[in-house]
Amino acid sequence: MTRTLLVAAIAAVAAAAAIAANVLLLGRAAASNDPVGQLTSRVHLPAAPAWTVRPVAGHSREGHAHESHADD
């Protein structure tokens, strides 16, 4: 019986520690200056290499149809 109570107590302490850690982490995340939906990139990615395959048909981000050049 004593062993069962010890295991239950250890499980309860572990669960309480996990809940406290989650509350602490959520509190720090909520205090950040970046509002949701307007996050900023903290990394500057290099440009894609020249051999990157690009789309040849469809619309660009500006909504204009892309012209495909066969001799490119």
Buried (B, 14 or more C-beta within 10 A) or exposed (E): EEEEEEEEEEEEEEEEEEEEEEEEEEEEEEEEEEEEEEEEEEEEEEEEEEEEEEEEEEEEEEEEEEEEEEEE
